[in-house]
Amino acid sequence: MTTRPASPRGEARVRDPGRIPSTVVVALIVLWAGWLVELGWLDIAGPGDFPARDTGLYLSLVLGAAALTFTKGVVARGDRATWLLLGAAMAVSAVGDVLYAAVVAGHDAEAFPSIADPWYLAYYPLATAAVVSYVRQRSRSIPRVVWVDAGTLAIAVGGLVGAVALAPLTGTLSGGRLAAVVGAAYPLGDTIVMLIALVGVVILGLRRSEALVLIAVAMVMSGVADLLYWNLLAADAYVEGTWMDSLWPLASILLATSAWLRAPVGSAAAPTSRGLLVVPAATLVAATATLTIGTVSTIPTLTIVMALAAMGGVLSRLNATVRQTLQMMDAWQDARTDDLTGLLNRRGFAVEAARVLSDESTGPHVALLHADLDGFKEVNDSLGHEAGDEVLRAVGQRLRAAIHPTDALVGRLGGDEFAVILARAGAAEASHAAFKIRFALVRPFDVEGTEVTLGISVGIALSPADGDDLSVLLRRADIAMYRAKAEGLGSAVFDPSIDMAGEDLLQRVAELRAGIAAGELTLHFQPKIALASGAVEGVEALVRWERPGGAMVLPQDLLPLAERAGLMGDLTDAVLEVAAAQAARWRAQGIDLPIAVNIPASAISDDRLPRRMSRLLAEHGLPGSALQVEITEQALLTDPDGAQEVLTALHDLGVRAAIDDYGTGYSSLVRLRELDVDEVKIDRSFVVPLLLDERSASIVRSTIDLVHALGLRAVAEGIEEARVADALTDLGCDAAQGYHWTRPLPAPELEAWFVEHRGLVDAQAGEVLAAWEGGLPVVP
């Protein structure tokens, strides 16, 4: 099958040759002319009775029509299976005609059923398969139920035809029950093929199913002939050569003509015609009519069986439809319901809230309440997630009891966040509802014998004053809720004069999330100097956010924003990725500078950090010593056991660790000794006043001594003067960093600074060596 380029509508169309071969046209004309001769409208043979001539003409017509149809299947580029099947159906029927003429006809008592009947009956399954193939070529993804409905309708209508047209003839044929069954099979078979063809027309539409229309007409012709033949045979009045006999070759010629119609082939959209909805109802009507006729008159048993089978099919279909509908309703309900609390979930709440906001009957005022539990994280951390789920279920029950008007919606948006929509409510009604919500949670929750007390903060946004779109109202209620939580208000109504800054914050959070994904984070590097030699022993990476078209965002603004948005994990991953890539570039240039990265408290106790670090080292071909992590004392206090496990895993990778900003927390050096850390960085708040405050000097001196006593290195931060660097050297501090040497620099500037600084260090080392060799005092 050859496929043309896709049409503008996206359908791949295939057409048979645009022009019918002239030999086929001539053959069809000859067939039609022959049929007119047989009918007697063209008397070209002159008067007289010539049975052999009539029989030969009849067989020539049916065999010629079968040959033309089969030929189309052989040469077709589309619908090959359709026309081969239909040609085969016509061929086996023609074989039956040959056998009938050669063996059965001419006897005084013609046998019925005869040797020809099996060949005749083989026509129907092949013809049915041909029609189905034709439809499937033109409509993709036809549900199986469509074919089941079509078959059931055909059986029902066939039964009705048998009840009406064949009932009077029951018992009139010689041959007994078998003769009755075979005789009835012909008109019933024609009816079935005709109805399936008509269902195909409904599926495809007339424009795409001209051939099906001709096939249906041919089946009508054949069915009429079969019914007449049944009646005449039963009355012992059948005579060969009448006009009735011409209906069978006419049906064959129509089928051959349908094969050579020019028709598009190719996949179309799945059937959506509403006409298909009538099929089950029509089936039920036909089956009921058949059974009704059977109550008032005698009808063939076969027709009763067909009617009952069709009715059973419809009832089965109805049962399946009801079951599927119930399943869809359950699925729809599940899709909008929170499994844990039974409240509306985020999707269901959004749908129902949008309906309330757009419903004019709810009045001009709608209030949205956004509630967040206070202290729920501690429940999860201390009692476990199962206990947290139990608390959430209880919270859902209390909220449902507290907010029960019919014009209120309660939903769980996720985690410990809940939302309420109140129709016809202003600020006063919404504030009262917020009070009821807070009051509902005053009573402690009993979780496995432990009393848990939670608070709840509620933010309120009003429509239309604060917006008429659900997303806008949720955002503004969220801002008001965080203000209520931060100020301990319990609940707060969105106030533009106060909360617009919060809305700007949400916008910046969205921009940061997109910026991390887009690779907008960059690193500046501050060198760490070995005080004894003045050499650069490593750098600390400090993150910056280069907002497109905006000012660069520094860590003091960036990190709180990321923490507020829950993006610290993403930000840490991005910083580690950039740092590893930079370390690999420097090593390729012959610059061996370990890069230290600050790790937040939430990450240092996350056992995924070592796996991410291992992956980065492997991807960039780095040893573990190429990267270093710096953690704060607060991170150690939050989860000391988890931090210890992570630091041990990093140590096994060769990654060094440092305690940053030491002295600002409450950890002890003894506790630090239990961890796999390599150095301690003394906070700048002790280093800056080193020469001015004896107490600061004492703290720095004792800290350095204790750090060394534990086998760790001491590093000082915030060095801005040479005198401070000299004093730290005298105190035995191992390394330092600060503006005295340079501010944090982007990688290209740091590389230039590094080359220059290394030259100065080498020159100073040369001067010291020369002075030592000349016996002169060495002045650092």
SVG drawing of the C-alpha trace seen along z (x, -y; Angstrom):
<svg xmlns="http://www.w3.org/2000/svg" viewBox="-52 -50 128 86">
<polyline fill="none" stroke="black" stroke-width="0.4" points="0.0,0.0 1.5,-3.3 1.1,-6.2 0.9,-9.8 2.4,-12.6 0.2,-13.5 -2.7,-15.8 -3.1,-19.1 -5.4,-17.3 -2.7,-14.8 -4.4,-11.9 -2.4,-9.6 -4.5,-9.0 -4.0,-6.2 -6.0,-6.1 -6.3,-3.3 -5.4,-4.3 -7.3,-7.5 -8.6,-6.0 -10.4,-2.6 -8.7,-0.5 -10.6,-0.5 -10.7,3.3 -12.5,3.2 -15.0,0.6 -15.7,2.8 -16.1,5.9 -18.6,4.2 -20.6,2.9 -20.7,6.4 -21.9,7.8 -24.7,5.2 -25.7,5.9 -25.7,9.6 -28.0,9.0 -30.4,7.1 -30.4,9.9 -31.2,12.4 -33.9,10.2 -35.4,10.1 -35.1,6.4 -32.5,7.0 -33.8,9.8 -30.7,10.3 -31.0,14.0 -34.5,14.0 -37.6,15.7 -37.6,19.3 -36.8,21.2 -33.0,22.0 -32.4,23.4 -28.7,24.2 -28.2,20.6 -29.9,19.1 -27.9,21.2 -24.6,20.4 -25.4,16.7 -26.3,16.9 -23.1,18.6 -21.1,16.3 -22.5,13.3 -21.8,14.6 -18.4,16.0 -17.4,12.9 -18.5,10.7 -16.5,12.8 -13.4,12.7 -13.6,8.9 -13.9,8.5 -11.0,10.9 -8.9,9.1 -9.4,5.9 -8.0,7.5 -5.0,8.7 -4.1,5.3 -5.3,3.0 -2.9,0.9 -5.5,0.4 -8.3,2.6 -6.6,5.7 -8.0,7.9 -11.5,6.6 -11.8,7.4 -10.0,10.7 -12.4,11.8 -15.4,10.5 -14.1,12.1 -13.6,15.4 -17.2,15.2 -18.6,14.6 -16.4,17.4 -17.7,20.0 -21.2,19.0 -20.6,19.3 -19.2,22.8 -22.5,23.5 -24.3,22.3 -22.2,24.5 -22.9,27.6 -26.6,26.7 -26.8,26.4 -24.7,29.6 -26.1,31.9 -29.4,30.6 -31.3,28.8 -33.5,30.7 -34.6,33.4 -38.3,33.8 -37.8,33.8 -34.8,31.5 -33.1,32.3 -33.1,29.6 -30.7,29.1 -28.4,30.1 -24.7,30.4 -24.7,26.8 -26.0,25.4 -22.7,25.6 -21.0,23.5 -23.8,21.0 -23.7,20.7 -19.9,20.3 -20.5,16.9 -21.8,15.2 -18.9,15.4 -16.5,14.3 -18.7,11.4 -19.1,10.3 -15.3,10.4 -14.9,8.3 -17.2,5.6 -15.5,5.5 -12.1,5.2 -13.4,2.3 -14.5,0.4 -11.3,1.1 -9.2,-0.3 -11.0,-3.6 -11.5,-4.1 -8.8,-3.4 -9.4,-2.1 -12.9,-0.9 -14.0,0.4 -14.8,4.1 -18.2,3.3 -19.1,1.6 -18.7,4.9 -20.5,6.8 -23.4,4.3 -23.5,4.6 -23.6,8.4 -26.2,8.4 -28.4,6.1 -28.0,8.3 -29.1,11.3 -32.1,9.5 -33.3,8.1 -32.6,11.5 -34.8,13.1 -37.5,10.5 -37.3,11.2 -37.6,14.9 -40.6,14.4 -42.5,12.2 -41.5,13.7 -40.7,17.3 -43.2,18.2 -46.1,18.9 -43.8,21.4 -42.8,23.4 -43.3,27.1 -44.2,26.7 -40.9,27.8 -40.0,31.4 -36.7,32.4 -37.8,31.7 -36.1,29.5 -32.7,29.3 -34.4,28.0 -36.2,25.3 -32.9,24.2 -30.9,24.1 -33.7,22.3 -34.0,19.7 -30.2,19.2 -30.1,17.5 -32.4,14.4 -31.0,14.3 -27.4,14.3 -28.2,11.5 -29.8,9.5 -26.7,9.8 -24.3,8.7 -26.6,5.9 -26.9,4.6 -23.2,4.8 -22.6,2.8 -25.1,0.2 -23.4,-0.1 -20.2,-0.7 -21.9,-3.5 -22.9,-5.1 -19.3,-4.8 -17.7,-6.2 -20.4,-8.5 -21.7,-8.4 -18.7,-10.2 -16.3,-7.5 -18.6,-4.5 -20.1,-4.5 -18.9,-0.9 -20.7,0.2 -23.9,-1.3 -23.7,0.8 -22.9,3.9 -25.9,3.3 -28.2,2.8 -26.7,6.1 -27.6,7.9 -31.2,6.5 -31.5,7.9 -30.1,11.2 -32.3,11.3 -35.5,10.6 -34.5,13.3 -33.9,15.8 -37.3,15.0 -39.1,15.4 -37.3,18.6 -38.3,19.9 -42.0,19.1 -42.1,20.5 -40.2,23.6 -42.5,24.2 -45.6,23.8 -44.0,26.1 -44.3,23.2 -40.6,22.4 -39.8,22.2 -36.3,21.5 -35.7,18.6 -38.1,16.0 -37.2,12.4 -36.6,13.4 -33.6,15.4 -32.0,12.2 -31.8,10.7 -28.9,13.0 -26.6,12.0 -27.7,8.4 -26.4,8.6 -23.1,10.1 -22.7,7.3 -23.4,4.6 -20.7,6.2 -18.2,6.2 -19.1,2.5 -18.6,1.6 -15.0,3.0 -14.0,0.7 -15.5,-2.5 -12.8,-5.2 -12.7,-5.5 -10.1,-7.0 -8.4,-4.5 -6.5,-5.3 -7.0,-5.8 -9.5,-8.3 -10.5,-9.3 -12.1,-6.8 -15.8,-6.5 -17.8,-9.1 -21.1,-9.1 -24.1,-9.4 -25.9,-7.1 -24.2,-4.2 -26.1,-4.9 -29.3,-3.7 -27.9,-0.2 -28.6,1.4 -32.0,-0.2 -32.9,1.0 -31.6,4.5 -33.9,4.6 -36.9,3.4 -36.4,6.0 -35.8,8.9 -38.9,7.8 -41.0,7.6 -39.9,11.2 -40.8,12.6 -44.2,10.7 -45.0,12.3 -44.1,15.6 -46.8,15.3 -49.6,14.9 -48.5,17.2 -46.2,20.1 -42.7,19.0 -39.5,21.0 -37.6,22.0 -34.5,20.5 -36.0,17.1 -36.9,17.4 -33.3,18.5 -32.0,15.5 -34.3,13.1 -33.3,14.4 -29.6,14.3 -29.9,10.7 -31.8,9.7 -29.2,11.4 -26.5,9.6 -28.2,6.2 -28.8,7.0 -25.1,8.1 -24.1,4.8 -26.4,2.9 -24.9,4.6 -21.3,3.9 -22.3,0.3 -23.7,-0.2 -20.7,1.4 -18.3,-0.7 -20.3,-3.8 -20.1,-3.0 -16.4,-2.4 -15.9,-5.7 -17.9,-7.4 -15.8,-5.8 -12.6,-6.7 -13.8,-10.2 -14.6,-10.4 -11.2,-8.9 -9.4,-11.3 -10.8,-14.3 -10.8,-12.9 -7.8,-12.8 -7.2,-9.1 -6.0,-10.0 -8.7,-12.4 -11.6,-11.9 -11.7,-15.6 -11.4,-17.0 -7.8,-16.8 -6.1,-19.6 -7.6,-18.7 -11.1,-18.2 -10.9,-21.4 -9.7,-23.4 -12.6,-22.1 -15.3,-22.8 -13.8,-26.1 -13.7,-27.3 -17.4,-26.3 -18.3,-28.4 -16.3,-31.4 -18.1,-31.3 -21.6,-30.7 -23.5,-33.9 -26.0,-32.4 -23.3,-32.4 -23.4,-36.2 -20.6,-38.7 -18.5,-37.6 -16.5,-34.4 -13.8,-33.8 -10.9,-31.4 -9.1,-30.2 -5.7,-28.6 -4.6,-26.8 -1.3,-25.3 -0.6,-23.2 1.9,-24.6 4.2,-22.0 3.3,-19.1 6.9,-18.6 7.9,-17.8 5.2,-15.1 6.5,-13.4 10.1,-13.7 9.5,-12.4 6.7,-9.9 7.0,-8.9 5.0,-9.3 2.3,-6.8 1.6,-8.9 1.6,-12.0 -1.0,-10.4 -3.2,-9.5 -3.1,-13.2 -4.0,-14.4 -7.0,-12.0 -8.1,-13.4 -7.6,-17.0 -9.7,-16.3 -12.5,-15.0 -12.4,-18.0 -12.4,-20.4 -15.4,-18.7 -17.2,-19.0 -16.3,-22.7 -17.1,-23.8 -20.3,-22.1 -22.6,-24.5 -23.8,-23.3 -22.2,-26.3 -18.7,-25.5 -16.0,-23.3 -13.1,-21.8 -10.0,-20.3 -6.5,-19.1 -4.1,-20.7 -1.2,-18.4 1.1,-17.8 -0.4,-19.7 -2.1,-22.4 -5.9,-22.7 -8.2,-25.1 -11.8,-26.2 -14.1,-28.0 -17.1,-29.9 -19.8,-31.2 -21.6,-34.5 -18.9,-35.3 -17.1,-38.5 -14.2,-39.3 -16.3,-38.9 -17.7,-35.5 -14.3,-34.3 -12.6,-35.4 -15.3,-33.6 -14.8,-30.4 -11.0,-30.8 -11.7,-31.0 -13.8,-27.8 -11.0,-26.0 -8.5,-27.1 -10.8,-26.2 -11.4,-22.8 -7.7,-21.9 -7.4,-23.2 -8.1,-19.8 -4.9,-17.6 -4.7,-14.6 -4.2,-11.1 -1.6,-9.3 -0.7,-5.8 -1.0,-7.1 0.9,-10.3 -0.9,-13.6 -0.1,-15.9 -1.0,-19.5 -1.0,-21.4 -1.8,-24.9 -3.0,-26.2 -2.4,-29.4 -5.1,-30.6 -4.8,-33.1 -7.9,-34.6 -8.3,-36.1 -11.6,-37.6 -13.2,-37.6 -13.5,-39.8 -11.5,-42.3 -8.3,-40.1 -9.0,-38.5 -11.5,-36.3 -9.1,-33.5 -8.5,-30.6 -4.7,-30.6 -4.5,-34.3 -6.7,-33.8 -4.6,-30.8 -1.4,-32.8 -2.7,-35.8 -4.3,-33.6 -0.9,-31.8 0.9,-35.2 -1.6,-36.2 -1.2,-32.8 2.6,-33.2 2.1,-36.6 -0.3,-35.1 2.2,-32.3 5.2,-34.7 3.4,-37.2 1.6,-34.7 -1.8,-36.1 -3.6,-32.8 -5.4,-34.2 -5.0,-37.1 -6.9,-38.6 -4.8,-39.6 -3.9,-43.3 -2.4,-44.8 -0.7,-47.5 1.2,-44.9 1.3,-41.7 2.2,-42.9 5.8,-42.5 5.0,-38.8 3.5,-38.5 6.7,-39.8 8.5,-37.2 6.5,-34.4 7.3,-35.8 11.0,-35.7 10.6,-32.2 9.1,-31.2 12.0,-32.9 14.6,-31.2 13.1,-27.8 13.2,-28.5 16.7,-30.0 18.1,-26.9 16.6,-24.7 18.0,-27.1 21.6,-27.0 21.6,-30.7 23.6,-29.9 27.3,-30.8 30.2,-30.5 32.7,-33.0 35.8,-31.7 37.8,-33.0 41.2,-31.5 42.3,-29.8 45.9,-30.7 48.4,-28.5 49.8,-31.0 53.2,-29.3 54.0,-29.5 51.6,-32.0 50.6,-29.5 47.0,-28.9 45.8,-25.6 42.2,-25.7 39.2,-27.9 35.7,-28.3 32.8,-28.5 30.3,-31.2 27.1,-31.0 25.6,-33.9 22.3,-34.1 22.7,-36.0 19.1,-37.0 18.6,-37.7 18.2,-41.4 18.5,-42.0 21.1,-42.6 23.2,-39.7 21.7,-38.1 24.3,-37.5 24.2,-34.6 22.8,-36.7 19.7,-37.3 19.7,-34.1 20.0,-31.5 17.1,-32.7 14.9,-32.8 15.9,-29.2 15.2,-28.1 11.8,-29.8 10.9,-28.1 12.2,-24.7 14.8,-24.8 17.9,-24.3 18.2,-20.7 18.0,-21.8 20.4,-24.7 22.9,-22.5 22.8,-20.0 23.4,-22.8 26.3,-24.3 28.0,-20.9 27.6,-20.3 29.1,-23.7 31.9,-23.2 32.8,-19.7 32.9,-20.9 35.1,-23.9 37.5,-21.6 37.8,-19.3 38.6,-22.3 41.3,-23.6 42.9,-20.2 43.0,-19.9 44.9,-23.3 47.4,-22.0 45.7,-24.0 45.1,-21.8 42.8,-23.7 40.3,-21.8 36.9,-23.6 35.0,-23.8 31.2,-24.0 28.8,-25.0 26.3,-22.3 23.0,-23.2 21.8,-21.4 19.0,-19.6 21.5,-18.1 24.3,-17.0 21.9,-14.5 20.6,-13.2 22.1,-9.9 21.6,-10.7 24.5,-13.3 27.3,-10.7 25.7,-9.1 25.4,-12.4 29.0,-13.2 30.2,-9.8 28.4,-10.3 29.8,-13.8 33.4,-12.6 33.0,-9.7 31.4,-11.8 34.1,-14.5 37.0,-12.1 37.9,-13.7 39.5,-12.3 37.6,-12.8 40.2,-15.4 39.1,-17.7 36.0,-18.7 35.4,-19.7 32.2,-20.2 31.7,-22.9 28.9,-22.5 27.8,-24.7 27.5,-23.9 23.8,-24.2 23.7,-21.3 25.4,-19.1 23.0,-20.0 19.9,-19.3 20.7,-15.7 24.1,-14.7 23.7,-11.0 22.6,-11.5 25.4,-14.0 28.0,-11.6 26.8,-8.9 27.0,-11.2 30.4,-12.6 31.8,-9.1 30.5,-8.1 32.1,-11.3 35.3,-10.6 35.4,-7.1 35.2,-8.9 38.2,-11.0 36.1,-14.2 37.4,-16.4 35.0,-18.2 35.2,-21.4 33.1,-23.0 32.2,-26.5 31.5,-29.6 32.8,-27.8 32.0,-29.7 28.6,-30.9 26.8,-27.7 26.8,-25.5 28.8,-22.4 31.8,-21.2 35.2,-20.3 34.8,-16.9 31.7,-16.3 33.5,-17.4 36.2,-14.9 33.6,-12.1 32.9,-13.3 35.0,-12.7 36.0,-16.3 39.4,-17.6 39.4,-21.3 37.6,-23.9 37.0,-27.4 37.0,-30.1 34.2,-32.6 35.1,-36.1 33.4,-37.6 36.3,-36.4 39.1,-37.1 38.3,-40.7 38.8,-42.1 41.8,-39.9 44.3,-42.8 41.8,-45.0 40.2,-42.7 42.3,-40.5 39.2,-38.3 38.8,-37.6 42.6,-36.9 42.3,-34.4 39.3,-32.7 41.2,-32.4 44.4,-31.2 42.6,-28.5 40.5,-27.4 43.5,-26.9 45.3,-24.9 42.3,-22.7 41.7,-22.1 45.4,-21.0 45.1,-18.9 42.3,-17.0 44.4,-16.5 42.4,-18.9 43.5,-22.0 42.5,-25.5 41.4,-28.0 40.5,-31.7 37.9,-33.6 37.5,-37.3 41.2,-38.4 41.3,-42.0 44.7,-43.2 48.2,-41.9 48.7,-42.4 45.9,-40.0 47.4,-37.5 50.7,-37.8 49.2,-37.4 47.3,-34.3 50.6,-32.9 52.2,-33.5 49.3,-31.7 49.9,-28.7 46.8,-29.0 47.1,-26.8 45.3,-28.7 43.1,-31.8 41.0,-33.6 39.6,-37.1 39.7,-40.4 43.4,-40.9 44.3,-38.7 41.3,-39.1 37.5,-39.3 35.6,-36.3 36.3,-36.3 34.7,-34.6 36.8,-31.7 38.6,-33.6 39.7,-36.5 40.7,-34.0 42.9,-32.2 44.7,-35.4 45.0,-36.3 46.3,-32.9 49.2,-33.1 50.2,-36.5 50.0,-35.4 52.0,-32.3 54.7,-34.5 54.9,-36.7 55.1,-33.7 57.9,-32.2 59.8,-35.5 59.4,-35.9 60.6,-32.3 63.7,-33.0 64.5,-36.1 64.1,-34.1 66.4,-31.4 69.1,-33.8 69.0,-35.6 69.3,-32.3 72.2,-31.2 74.0,-34.6 73.6,-34.4 71.3,-37.4 68.3,-37.5 65.1,-36.3 62.3,-38.9 59.0,-37.5"/>
</svg>
